[in-house]
């Protein structure tokens, strides 16, 4: 089972993602702030965490999206690559397609 962490301060988004993926083969971990996310990443001793989706502004715009990254990525993360963003709002189908492309 693939484990995904969703980091977003909007509880509606966390619940939407969790609900959208409940019937698929994903284990969802949520964090509503970066401090909680870092703690959960530190606690992932078995490296089960496969993908992290983080609420982020899209560079150069006033729009928000989920930015995807793999755990253990280099510290200098490139946020200029549009394919790493899932623009909000998104449908269940868009979310699942986006996640499947990242694994």
Number of C-alpha atoms within 10 A of each C-alpha: 9 13 16 21 22 26 24 21 15 12 13 10 19 20 13 13 19 18 13 15 17 11 8 11 10 14 16 19 16 21 20 17 15 14 10 13 20 12 11 16 17 10 10 12 9 6 12 14 20 17 20 24 21 23 24 18 16 19 12 7 7 7 12 16 19 24 22 22 19 14 16 11 8 9 6 6 8 10 16 11 10 12 12 18 22 22 18 12 12 14 12 13 11 13 17 14 11 16 17 9 9 14 9
